[in-house]
Amino acid sequence: MLKTSREPKLLTSNLIDEVLHHIQLSSTIYLLSAFVMKSGVKMVLPALKEAAARGADIKILTGDYLYVTQPEALSLLSELPHDQVEVRLWQSNGRSFHPKAFLFNVKDQGSLIVGSSNLSKSALTSGVEWNVSIPNEVSGEVYKDALEQYIHLFYAENTMKVNHETLKTYREQHAAFRQKYPDLAQKWSAKEEVELTLGPDTHPEEINEPSEPYITTQQKPSPRFAQPEALDSLQTTYEEGYDKAMVVMATGLGKTYLAAFFAEHFNRILFVAHREEILHQAKASFEHVNVGKLAGIYNGKEKNADADMIFASIFTLSIQDHLKRFNPDDFDLIIVDEFHHASSRSYQKVLDYFSPKFLMGITATPERTDGQDIFALCDGNVAYEMNFIQAIQGGWLSPFHYYGVYDDIDYSEITWLGGRYDEEELAQAQLQEHTADNILSNWEKHKQTRTIGFCSSIKQANFLSRYFNSHGYQTISLHSKTEGMSRKEAIDKLDRKEIDVIFTVDLFNEGVDIPSVDTLLFARPTESLVVFTQQIGRGLRKHIEKTHCTVIDLIGNYRNADVKLKLLGTEEGEGKKKGQVHPVTPANCEINLDVKAVQLLEELLKKRSPRKDRVKLAYDQVKEQLGRRPTYWEMHLNSTVSVKEFKQIWKSYAGFLSANDELTIEEQTIYETYKDWIEEVERTPMTKSYKMVVLKYMLDRGEVDWVQSVTPEEIAPYFHSYLTEKPYRKNIDFTSKNTKALIEYDKKKVANLVSEMPLTKWSGSSKGLLVYENNVFSLNFEVPTKDRALLKKMTEEICEYRLKYYFERKWKKE
């Protein structure tokens, strides 16, 4: 066994000895390797399995740059237990990815190893490599910074988790690349520095600036805007027995103050966010409302774990050693800001660990049109929702005048990479003088006084800024590489009208308020409806000098070009006329489209992907996200389409799975044999939950006995218990005149209710599949013992979905 040196040391050979030694000792094991090879993974895999068995927090990040990482290596890593080990792949899209680092820690004793070695046998043993091992107590802030930066990198948007489904995709991409570039496959090391695309400029980081002090008045504030109504709804939700809920409120309505008001009802609070300035602003807001409660920050620099109200960086808190500093029940209320980020693994890890009395998610953008759905994290329970259209109608946000101008770039010729367009190809199309002139002329035609221009890349922002300046305007390009001007200085100049436009790349999506901005210029295709909604919100705050916000948007034949217009219309207007281009807008708002833009949108509407293809694509996205076949309920929570479409097209979710070869051979046989039963459970009408509660009782009797007949008297205790154990179930389904007396349990009365309603009604509408005679309820078909377990599983999946969806829908209606 190696002795652990507490001094920095240079390692030029046999790095594997040092790595294995630290793996054996550490509770935190974070590996960062530009690529991984099967030979290297084999050397560390046994030690990693042992570390996972003892509960170590293990993360491994590698990249797909030049497709050097071997699929076989990723396959080996995927053998590690998923509950303890996370493996993610950096999707470089040609951007060079070369980091090599190993971070180890146990009780603040560990090391940071940085150098040249990737996870391959030669790099870990006999290759010419230089690595430096620095104990974390020696490196001090460097180690802490490395830990924080690792988590940022690990959960970056362009990383994907490695699972069975994503590995299949990577294998295909790896094979295609090797076939296209056979020479590169053998000589990758000579070419690894070649920038195949735009390089580092295409993925800017946020500008790091000290947080501005959050100014508040001394007097304790009172709820305003939509806050009183939202508070009432939250309190009702809590009293109804829910332990989690989401609040959707448009930017500008005071989501953080709403959370602060709600927090007055709880003793100890944890507020979690992903950006430092949000933490400090939230701390000030909560202190303003919750007078007398001690507040503290928990991030990379401060570690206040004892305060009544803790404001924690998700990147710090999700590190296991920090998470375990708290007990799971330490907090009565946990608030997750910008809840649309909470589907990432870092948030899930934190939310899975804690058991608060109540979990509150707050966001302005819950759209189900951008991949993973955050409704899953709050069990589908939205306590309150007010989008920016409703806030405009309420008079709390500024109206908008939208101008959709024609963009002649042919986006069908630009490679779509699943979530975005290829940066190099997009830039080549955007950085043309005629394109810039089209943007400038439309801006001159519709602009007001202060503009934010949203761009696809730093290169486009710089290009447009130079072009506008050459035509006599004062503009700046503001991004992570900007030198000589901070974000605050740029905002102040825009506010004072010293500049006309700030061209930026994703810097003003969240947490930045510039009320005086009255013009938004979208010089980029809308790849994400979530981002589009956030950016629209930047111009809707009310200001004494503006009557409305002008939105100038380039509309081309890109994805979501037609869909996003629905975000600008009222619910009453959507879908009124099939194929309509103009949604119905609130009073004082306008939508104006170029003739060419209208023609383009109408053409796009005609070419929308066929319904079956769209549903299958949504299913594939959820399956890849989970790494396995989703259950019916998981599809409801995570899908970008309504799961009603499964029933409408295929008569059942199982029917969809069968039609798309997603069932095993055994499941296919069961589906074909009992198809009528599966469709009956899926499609039987439910004015109340009673039918599915009876079915749940039957299923809960076990794999063999679930098909046995039952009597109302047998069902009654379970039926009553299920519908009264949660206040919301009782209030929804146990409060009519006929059932009010049943809240105080009377077995005979409950049995009579069961007999009169679910048993009699269901047997009568089931087309002979169910029978209720002589006080006995039974299946009217035989299920051999060998079929019962699998049919139970398939039936249970439908029953779970229908019960949960029923109460979710009824709660929202209430």
ZAMARGU-4260 file (C-alpha; in steps of 0.2 Angstrom, whole numbers, plus 5000, padded with zeros to 4 digits):
<rodrens>
0) 5000/5000/5000 | 5006/5017/4995 | 5009/5030/5009 | 4999/5045/5006 | 5010/5060/5003
5) 5004/5077/5009 | 5016/5086/4998 | 5014/5089/4979 | 5023/5077/4968 | 5026/5074/4950
10) 5021/5057/4943 | 5029/5052/4926 | 5025/5034/4926 | 5013/5021/4934 | 5000/5034/4938
15) 4988/5019/4940 | 4996/5015/4957 | 4992/5032/4964 | 4974/5032/4956 | 4970/5015/4963
20) 4976/5020/4980 | 4965/5035/4981 | 4950/5025/4974 | 4952/5013/4988 | 4952/5027/5002
25) 4940/5040/4995 | 4922/5044/4998 | 4922/5056/4983 | 4929/5050/4967 | 4928/5061/4951
30) 4937/5056/4935 | 4938/5068/4921 | 4946/5061/4905 | 4946/5068/4887 | 4943/5050/4881
35) 4942/5033/4889 | 4948/5017/4882 | 4943/4999/4886 | 4961/4995/4892 | 4961/5009/4904
40) 4943/5006/4911 | 4948/4988/4914 | 4962/4993/4925 | 4951/5004/4937 | 4934/4995/4935
45) 4936/4982/4950 | 4942/4996/4962 | 4927/5007/4956 | 4915/4993/4959 | 4922/4991/4977
50) 4921/5009/4980 | 4903/5010/4974 | 4898/4995/4985 | 4904/5005/5001 | 4894/5020/4995
55) 4907/5032/4987 | 4901/5046/4977 | 4908/5042/4959 | 4907/5053/4944 | 4916/5050/4927
60) 4915/5062/4913 | 4923/5059/4896 | 4920/5066/4878 | 4916/5061/4861 | 4929/5073/4853
65) 4935/5064/4836 | 4926/5049/4843 | 4942/5043/4851 | 4932/5036/4866 | 4928/5018/4863
70) 4910/5012/4865 | 4916/4996/4873 | 4924/5007/4886 | 4908/5016/4890 | 4899/4999/4890
75) 4911/4993/4904 | 4908/5009/4914 | 4889/5006/4912 | 4891/4990/4922 | 4894/5001/4938
80) 4879/5003/4949 | 4868/5017/4943 | 4863/5022/4960 | 4881/5026/4965 | 4890/5030/4949
85) 4886/5043/4936 | 4894/5042/4919 | 4892/5057/4907 | 4898/5060/4889 | 4903/5078/4884
90) 4896/5081/4866 | 4909/5092/4858 | 4902/5094/4841 | 4919/5096/4835 | 4925/5108/4849
95) 4941/5102/4856 | 4940/5093/4873 | 4956/5089/4882 | 4954/5089/4901 | 4962/5076/4912
100) 4960/5077/4930 | 4956/5065/4945 | 4948/5072/4961 | 4948/5062/4977 | 4942/5066/4994
105) 4937/5058/5011 | 4934/5069/5026 | 4944/5083/5018 | 4959/5073/5015 | 4962/5069/4996
110) 4971/5075/4981 | 4969/5084/4964 | 4979/5075/4950 | 4980/5085/4935 | 4991/5082/4920
115) 4992/5073/4903 | 4985/5055/4906 | 4968/5050/4899 | 4960/5034/4905 | 4970/5021/4894
120) 4982/5008/4899 | 4997/5016/4891 | 4993/5033/4899 | 4991/5025/4916 | 5006/5014/4915
125) 5021/5016/4903 | 5017/5030/4892 | 5027/5047/4892 | 5015/5057/4904 | 5017/5071/4916
130) 5004/5072/4930 | 5005/5082/4947 | 4996/5076/4962 | 4992/5090/4975 | 4984/5086/4992
135) 4969/5096/4994 | 4974/5104/5010 | 4990/5110/5001 | 4980/5116/4985 | 4967/5125/4996
140) 4956/5135/4986 | 4962/5127/4970 | 4955/5111/4975 | 4938/5118/4980 | 4938/5128/4963
145) 4942/5112/4954 | 4928/5103/4963 | 4915/5116/4959 | 4921/5118/4941 | 4920/5099/4939
150) 4902/5099/4944 | 4898/5113/4932 | 4906/5104/4918 | 4898/5087/4922 | 4881/5094/4921
155) 4883/5106/4907 | 4869/5106/4894 | 4879/5097/4881 | 4883/5082/4892 | 4872/5067/4891
160) 4871/5053/4903 | 4878/5036/4897 | 4864/5022/4898 | 4859/5008/4887 | 4849/5019/4875
165) 4862/5033/4873 | 4876/5021/4871 | 4866/5013/4856 | 4866/5031/4849 | 4885/5034/4852
170) 4889/5017/4844 | 4880/5022/4828 | 4889/5040/4828 | 4906/5032/4832 | 4904/5019/4818
175) 4898/5033/4805 | 4913/5044/4810 | 4926/5030/4808 | 4919/5026/4791 | 4919/5044/4785
180) 4937/5047/4792 | 4946/5031/4791 | 4963/5039/4792 | 4958/5049/4807 | 4954/5034/4816
185) 4972/5028/4815 | 4980/5045/4817 | 4969/5055/4828 | 4983/5061/4839 | 4991/5071/4825
190) 4974/5079/4822 | 4967/5081/4839 | 4970/5100/4840 | 4961/5104/4823 | 4946/5115/4826
195) 4933/5106/4816 | 4920/5119/4820 | 4919/5137/4828 | 4929/5131/4843 | 4927/5138/4860
200) 4917/5153/4855 | 4902/5143/4851 | 4899/5138/4870 | 4901/5154/4880 | 4901/5154/4899
205) 4892/5167/4909 | 4902/5182/4914 | 4908/5180/4932 | 4905/5196/4941 | 4903/5201/4959
210) 4884/5201/4964 | 4876/5218/4965 | 4869/5221/4982 | 4850/5218/4982 | 4842/5234/4988
215) 4826/5233/4998 | 4816/5245/5009 | 4817/5244/5028 | 4798/5241/5029 | 4792/5223/5028
220) 4783/5221/5011 | 4766/5214/5008 | 4761/5202/4994 | 4756/5210/4978 | 4752/5207/4959
225) 4747/5188/4958 | 4756/5184/4975 | 4741/5184/4986 | 4731/5172/4975 | 4746/5161/4973
230) 4749/5160/4992 | 4731/5155/4995 | 4733/5141/4982 | 4750/5135/4990 | 4743/5135/5007
235) 4727/5125/5002 | 4739/5113/4993 | 4749/5110/5008 | 4733/5108/5019 | 4726/5096/5006
240) 4740/5084/5010 | 4752/5087/4996 | 4770/5087/5000 | 4776/5095/4984 | 4770/5108/4971
245) 4776/5119/4957 | 4772/5137/4955 | 4773/5144/4937 | 4774/5163/4937 | 4780/5175/4923
250) 4796/5185/4925 | 4792/5201/4934 | 4778/5195/4946 | 4790/5192/4961 | 4793/5173/4962
255) 4806/5174/4975 | 4796/5186/4986 | 4781/5174/4984 | 4793/5160/4991 | 4799/5171/5005
260) 4781/5174/5010 | 4776/5156/5010 | 4792/5152/5020 | 4785/5162/5035 | 4775/5146/5039
265) 4790/5135/5041 | 4804/5134/5053 | 4820/5129/5043 | 4821/5133/5025 | 4833/5127/5011
270) 4833/5138/4995 | 4843/5130/4980 | 4848/5139/4964 | 4861/5136/4950 | 4868/5154/4950
275) 4877/5164/4963 | 4868/5180/4960 | 4851/5172/4963 | 4857/5165/4980 | 4862/5183/4986
280) 4846/5191/4979 | 4835/5178/4987 | 4844/5179/5004 | 4841/5198/5004 | 4822/5195/4999
285) 4819/5182/5012 | 4828/5192/5026 | 4817/5206/5021 | 4801/5196/5024 | 4806/5183/5037
290) 4812/5195/5051 | 4822/5187/5065 | 4827/5171/5055 | 4846/5169/5052 | 4851/5167/5034
295) 4867/5160/5027 | 4875/5155/5010 | 4881/5138/5006 | 4892/5138/4991 | 4910/5136/4985
300) 4916/5150/4996 | 4904/5150/5011 | 4898/5135/5020 | 4885/5141/5033 | 4876/5125/5037
305) 4868/5131/5053 | 4857/5145/5048 | 4838/5145/5049 | 4837/5149/5030 | 4851/5142/5019
310) 4854/5148/5001 | 4864/5134/4993 | 4872/5132/4976 | 4867/5116/4968 | 4884/5113/4962
315) 4891/5113/4979 | 4877/5105/4988 | 4876/5090/4976 | 4893/5085/4980 | 4891/5070/4992
320) 4903/5076/5006 | 4893/5092/5007 | 4876/5084/5005 | 4879/5072/5020 | 4883/5087/5031
325) 4864/5088/5033 | 4851/5076/5039 | 4838/5071/5027 | 4824/5079/5038 | 4834/5095/5042
330) 4823/5106/5032 | 4804/5109/5033 | 4803/5118/5017 | 4814/5116/5002 | 4813/5129/4987
335) 4820/5126/4970 | 4822/5141/4960 | 4821/5141/4941 | 4813/5124/4943 | 4815/5120/4924
340) 4833/5116/4928 | 4828/5103/4942 | 4827/5088/4930 | 4846/5087/4929 | 4854/5074/4940
345) 4862/5086/4952 | 4845/5092/4957 | 4838/5075/4957 | 4852/5069/4969 | 4848/5083/4981
350) 4829/5081/4980 | 4830/5062/4983 | 4841/5064/4998 | 4830/5076/5008 | 4813/5073/5015
355) 4805/5090/5019 | 4788/5093/5024 | 4785/5103/5008 | 4795/5105/4991 | 4791/5120/4981
360) 4797/5123/4964 | 4796/5140/4956 | 4799/5144/4937 | 4793/5155/4923 | 4795/5142/4910
365) 4787/5124/4912 | 4785/5121/4894 | 4783/5103/4889 | 4790/5106/4872 | 4809/5105/4877
370) 4813/5088/4881 | 4812/5082/4899 | 4797/5088/4909 | 4799/5095/4926 | 4781/5090/4930
375) 4788/5074/4935 | 4797/5081/4950 | 4782/5088/4958 | 4771/5073/4954 | 4761/5083/4941
380) 4755/5095/4954 | 4755/5113/4949 | 4748/5124/4963 | 4747/5140/4954 | 4751/5146/4936
385) 4751/5163/4928 | 4761/5164/4912 | 4766/5181/4904 | 4750/5182/4893 | 4739/5181/4909
390) 4750/5193/4918 | 4749/5206/4903 | 4730/5203/4904 | 4731/5207/4922 | 4740/5223/4919
395) 4756/5218/4928 | 4767/5216/4913 | 4769/5227/4898 | 4760/5223/4882 | 4770/5217/4866
400) 4770/5222/4848 | 4777/5207/4839 | 4785/5208/4821 | 4789/5192/4812 | 4800/5196/4798
405) 4806/5184/4784 | 4823/5176/4786 | 4829/5169/4769 | 4842/5157/4777 | 4837/5139/4772
410) 4838/5130/4788 | 4834/5113/4780 | 4852/5113/4773 | 4859/5115/4791 | 4863/5099/4801
415) 4851/5097/4816 | 4860/5089/4830 | 4845/5084/4841 | 4844/5100/4851 | 4852/5113/4841
420) 4859/5117/4824 | 4877/5114/4819 | 4886/5129/4825 | 4899/5130/4810 | 4885/5128/4797
425) 4874/5140/4806 | 4887/5154/4807 | 4892/5152/4789 | 4874/5156/4784 | 4872/5170/4797
430) 4888/5179/4794 | 4883/5186/4777 | 4881/5205/4773 | 4863/5203/4765 | 4857/5194/4781
435) 4864/5208/4792 | 4856/5221/4781 | 4839/5212/4783 | 4841/5212/4802 | 4846/5231/4802
440) 4833/5237/4790 | 4819/5228/4800 | 4826/5234/4816 | 4826/5252/4810 | 4808/5250/4804
445) 4801/5244/4821 | 4813/5248/4835 | 4810/5260/4850 | 4824/5266/4861 | 4833/5252/4870
450) 4837/5235/4862 | 4844/5218/4867 | 4849/5208/4852 | 4849/5189/4855 | 4862/5180/4844
455) 4867/5162/4841 | 4886/5163/4844 | 4899/5176/4850 | 4905/5177/4831 | 4887/5182/4826
460) 4886/5195/4840 | 4902/5202/4836 | 4898/5203/4817 | 4881/5211/4820 | 4888/5224/4832
465) 4902/5229/4819 | 4889/5230/4805 | 4877/5241/4815 | 4891/5252/4821 | 4897/5254/4803
470) 4880/5261/4799 | 4881/5275/4813 | 4873/5266/4828 | 4881/5263/4845 | 4881/5245/4850
475) 4891/5233/4859 | 4894/5214/4859 | 4892/5207/4877 | 4898/5189/4881 | 4910/5179/4891
480) 4925/5185/4880 | 4920/5203/4881 | 4935/5214/4889 | 4934/5231/4896 | 4916/5232/4900
485) 4906/5223/4913 | 4888/5217/4911 | 4882/5231/4924 | 4892/5244/4914 | 4884/5239/4898
490) 4866/5239/4906 | 4869/5256/4913 | 4874/5263/4896 | 4859/5255/4888 | 4848/5262/4902
495) 4855/5280/4899 | 4853/5278/4880 | 4872/5280/4877 | 4871/5264/4866 | 4857/5258/4855
500) 4859/5239/4856 | 4867/5226/4867 | 4870/5210/4856 | 4872/5195/4868 | 4873/5176/4868
505) 4862/5169/4882 | 4868/5181/4896 | 4851/5189/4899 | 4840/5173/4900 | 4838/5172/4919
510) 4839/5183/4934 | 4843/5200/4925 | 4830/5214/4926 | 4831/5229/4914 | 4814/5237/4915
515) 4818/5251/4902 | 4822/5239/4888 | 4808/5241/4875 | 4814/5232/4860 | 4820/5214/4858
520) 4828/5208/4842 | 4829/5189/4839 | 4843/5187/4826 | 4844/5168/4830 | 4832/5153/4826
525) 4822/5148/4841 | 4829/5131/4846 | 4822/5131/4863 | 4805/5137/4868 | 4810/5138/4886
530) 4824/5150/4881 | 4812/5160/4870 | 4800/5162/4884 | 4814/5168/4896 | 4821/5180/4883
535) 4803/5188/4879 | 4802/5191/4898 | 4817/5202/4898 | 4807/5216/4889 | 4790/5214/4898
540) 4793/5223/4914 | 4784/5239/4916 | 4793/5256/4915 | 4788/5274/4915 | 4795/5277/4898
545) 4787/5263/4888 | 4769/5259/4883 | 4774/5242/4876 | 4788/5230/4871 | 4793/5228/4853
550) 4798/5211/4848 | 4807/5209/4831 | 4809/5191/4827 | 4817/5182/4811 | 4806/5168/4805
555) 4814/5155/4794 | 4810/5137/4790 | 4818/5132/4806 | 4811/5120/4819 | 4798/5128/4831
560) 4796/5143/4820 | 4777/5140/4819 | 4775/5132/4837 | 4782/5147/4846 | 4769/5159/4840
565) 4756/5149/4851 | 4766/5156/4866 | 4761/5173/4861 | 4742/5170/4861 | 4728/5167/4874
570) 4722/5150/4878 | 4705/5155/4872 | 4713/5159/4855 | 4723/5143/4853 | 4716/5130/4841
575) 4700/5140/4837 | 4704/5138/4819 | 4714/5123/4812 | 4730/5129/4804 | 4728/5147/4809
580) 4745/5157/4809 | 4739/5172/4820 | 4735/5167/4838 | 4722/5178/4847 | 4732/5190/4858
585) 4728/5200/4873 | 4721/5218/4872 | 4735/5231/4868 | 4746/5217/4860 | 4749/5215/4842
590) 4756/5201/4830 | 4762/5207/4813 | 4769/5196/4801 | 4778/5199/4784 | 4768/5191/4769
595) 4783/5180/4766 | 4783/5175/4784 | 4765/5170/4784 | 4767/5160/4768 | 4782/5151/4776
600) 4772/5147/4792 | 4757/5141/4782 | 4769/5129/4773 | 4777/5123/4789 | 4760/5119/4796
605) 4756/5108/4781 | 4773/5099/4783 | 4772/5095/4802 | 4778/5078/4805 | 4764/5065/4804
610) 4755/5061/4821 | 4762/5044/4823 | 4780/5049/4819 | 4778/5064/4832 | 4772/5052/4846
615) 4786/5040/4842 | 4799/5053/4843 | 4793/5059/4859 | 4793/5041/4866 | 4811/5039/4860
620) 4816/5055/4869 | 4809/5049/4885 | 4816/5032/4883 | 4834/5039/4880 | 4832/5050/4895
625) 4828/5036/4907 | 4839/5023/4899 | 4825/5011/4898 | 4807/5009/4892 | 4796/5022/4901
630) 4780/5017/4911 | 4764/5024/4906 | 4764/5037/4920 | 4783/5041/4916 | 4777/5045/4898
635) 4764/5057/4905 | 4776/5066/4916 | 4790/5067/4904 | 4783/5067/4886 | 4782/5082/4875
640) 4765/5076/4868 | 4749/5071/4877 | 4748/5053/4881 | 4730/5053/4876 | 4737/5051/4859
645) 4743/5034/4863 | 4725/5029/4867 | 4718/5038/4852 | 4729/5031/4839 | 4733/5013/4846
650) 4719/5011/4859 | 4731/5009/4873 | 4749/5012/4878 | 4753/4994/4877 | 4746/4994/4859
655) 4758/5008/4855 | 4772/4997/4862 | 4767/4982/4852 | 4765/4991/4836 | 4783/4998/4838
660) 4792/4982/4844 | 4794/4988/4861 | 4787/4973/4870 | 4797/4957/4874 | 4791/4941/4866
665) 4782/4936/4882 | 4774/4953/4884 | 4769/4952/4866 | 4760/4936/4868 | 4751/4942/4884
670) 4746/4958/4875 | 4739/4948/4860 | 4730/4936/4871 | 4722/4949/4883 | 4721/4964/4871
675) 4702/4967/4875 | 4705/4967/4894 | 4720/4979/4892 | 4710/4991/4881 | 4695/4990/4893
680) 4706/4995/4908 | 4713/5009/4897 | 4697/5016/4890 | 4683/5013/4903 | 4675/5030/4908
685) 4680/5037/4925 | 4669/5051/4932 | 4676/5045/4949 | 4691/5035/4954 | 4681/5021/4961
690) 4684/5008/4947 | 4703/5010/4948 | 4703/5009/4967 | 4693/4992/4966 | 4706/4986/4953
695) 4720/4992/4963 | 4714/4982/4978 | 4713/4967/4967 | 4730/4969/4960 | 4737/4972/4978
700) 4733/4954/4982 | 4748/4947/4973 | 4754/4940/4956 | 4743/4924/4958 | 4728/4929/4968
705) 4724/4946/4959 | 4712/4937/4947 | 4701/4929/4961 | 4683/4936/4963 | 4679/4948/4977
710) 4664/4955/4986 | 4659/4973/4991 | 4662/4968/5009 | 4680/4963/5006 | 4684/4978/4996
715) 4676/4991/5008 | 4690/4993/5021 | 4703/4996/5007 | 4691/5007/4997 | 4688/5018/5012
720) 4706/5019/5018 | 4713/5023/5001 | 4701/5037/4998 | 4703/5045/5015 | 4721/5043/5019
725) 4725/5058/5008 | 4715/5074/5011 | 4714/5078/4992 | 4707/5061/4988 | 4694/5063/5001
730) 4689/5081/4996 | 4688/5076/4977 | 4679/5059/4978 | 4671/5058/4995 | 4661/5074/4998
735) 4645/5072/4988 | 4628/5071/4997 | 4628/5052/4994 | 4645/5049/5001 | 4647/5062/5015
740) 4642/5051/5028 | 4655/5038/5023 | 4669/5049/5029 | 4666/5041/5046 | 4669/5023/5042
745) 4653/5012/5041 | 4658/4996/5033 | 4640/4992/5027 | 4637/5009/5019 | 4654/5008/5011
750) 4650/4991/5004 | 4634/4997/4997 | 4642/5011/4989 | 4655/5000/4981 | 4641/4988/4975
755) 4630/5002/4968 | 4644/5011/4959 | 4660/5004/4953 | 4655/4985/4953 | 4638/4987/4945
760) 4642/5001/4933 | 4659/4993/4927 | 4652/4976/4925 | 4638/4983/4914 | 4649/4993/4903
765) 4663/4980/4901 | 4656/4971/4886 | 4656/4955/4896 | 4674/4955/4902 | 4668/4958/4920
770) 4653/4950/4930 | 4644/4956/4945 | 4631/4943/4951 | 4625/4937/4968 | 4636/4950/4977
775) 4652/4943/4968 | 4663/4953/4956 | 4675/4943/4945 | 4684/4943/4928 | 4674/4934/4915
780) 4689/4926/4907 | 4702/4913/4912 | 4720/4918/4916 | 4731/4903/4918 | 4744/4904/4932
785) 4758/4906/4920 | 4751/4922/4913 | 4745/4931/4929 | 4761/4939/4934 | 4765/4947/4917
790) 4747/4952/4914 | 4746/4959/4932 | 4761/4970/4928 | 4754/4977/4912 | 4737/4980/4920
795) 4745/4988/4935 | 4754/5001/4924 | 4738/5007/4917 | 4729/5007/4934 | 4743/5018/4941
800) 4742/5030/4927 | 4724/5032/4927 | 4723/5034/4946 | 4737/5047/4947 | 4731/5056/4931
805) 4713/5057/4938 | 4717/5065/4954 | 4730/5077/4945 | 4716/5082/4933 | 4703/5084/4946
810) 4714/5094/4958 | 4718/5106/4944 | 4700/5108/4940 | 4696/5111/4958
</rodrens>
